[in-house]
């Protein structure tokens, strides 16, 4: 279970690094709501 979480976290980091603008946009929307 913990290993799966680590894998998901690593994937999340890769996604945020690949799409920083998308992540920033999501953060802005999240903060707005």
C-alpha atoms as an extended CHARMM CRD file, in Angstrom:
* protein
*
        33  EXT
         1         1  UNK       CA              0.0000000000        0.0000000000        0.0000000000  PROA      1               0.0000000000
         2         2  UNK       CA              2.7750000000        2.3990000000        0.9550000000  PROA      2               0.0000000000
         3         3  UNK       CA              4.7650000000        1.3760000000       -2.1130000000  PROA      3               0.0000000000
         4         4  UNK       CA              1.7810000000        2.1900000000       -4.3340000000  PROA      4               0.0000000000
         5         5  UNK       CA              1.5590000000        5.6110000000       -2.7090000000  PROA      5               0.0000000000
         6         6  UNK       CA              5.2540000000        6.2270000000       -3.3520000000  PROA      6               0.0000000000
         7         7  UNK       CA              4.8100000000        5.2420000000       -6.9910000000  PROA      7               0.0000000000
         8         8  UNK       CA              1.8390000000        7.5710000000       -7.3660000000  PROA      8               0.0000000000
         9         9  UNK       CA              3.7810000000       10.3600000000       -5.6840000000  PROA      9               0.0000000000
        10        10  UNK       CA              6.6930000000        9.8540000000       -8.0720000000  PROA      10              0.0000000000
        11        11  UNK       CA              4.3210000000        9.9050000000      -11.0480000000  PROA      11              0.0000000000
        12        12  UNK       CA              2.7090000000       13.0750000000       -9.6720000000  PROA      12              0.0000000000
        13        13  UNK       CA              6.1290000000       14.7330000000       -9.3960000000  PROA      13              0.0000000000
        14        14  UNK       CA              6.9250000000       13.7710000000      -12.9880000000  PROA      14              0.0000000000
        15        15  UNK       CA              3.6010000000       15.1650000000      -14.2140000000  PROA      15              0.0000000000
        16        16  UNK       CA              4.0930000000       18.4490000000      -12.3590000000  PROA      16              0.0000000000
        17        17  UNK       CA              7.5970000000       18.7360000000      -13.7890000000  PROA      17              0.0000000000
        18        18  UNK       CA              6.4030000000       17.9910000000      -17.3190000000  PROA      18              0.0000000000
        19        19  UNK       CA              3.4250000000       20.3250000000      -17.1660000000  PROA      19              0.0000000000
        20        20  UNK       CA              4.3070000000       23.1890000000      -14.7930000000  PROA      20              0.0000000000
        21        21  UNK       CA              1.8380000000       25.5830000000      -16.4180000000  PROA      21              0.0000000000
        22        22  UNK       CA             -0.9970000000       23.0700000000      -16.0570000000  PROA      22              0.0000000000
        23        23  UNK       CA             -0.0820000000       22.5210000000      -12.4250000000  PROA      23              0.0000000000
        24        24  UNK       CA              0.0640000000       26.2670000000      -11.7820000000  PROA      24              0.0000000000
        25        25  UNK       CA             -3.3330000000       26.6510000000      -13.4530000000  PROA      25              0.0000000000
        26        26  UNK       CA             -4.7820000000       23.8470000000      -11.3240000000  PROA      26              0.0000000000
        27        27  UNK       CA             -3.3170000000       25.4430000000       -8.2010000000  PROA      27              0.0000000000
        28        28  UNK       CA             -4.8500000000       28.7870000000       -9.1480000000  PROA      28              0.0000000000
        29        29  UNK       CA             -8.2740000000       27.1840000000       -9.7120000000  PROA      29              0.0000000000
        30        30  UNK       CA             -7.9450000000       25.2340000000       -6.4620000000  PROA      30              0.0000000000
        31        31  UNK       CA             -7.0280000000       28.3960000000       -4.5760000000  PROA      31              0.0000000000
        32        32  UNK       CA             -9.8560000000       30.3150000000       -6.2230000000  PROA      32              0.0000000000
        33        33  UNK       CA            -12.4650000000       27.8290000000       -5.0300000000  PROA      33              0.0000000000
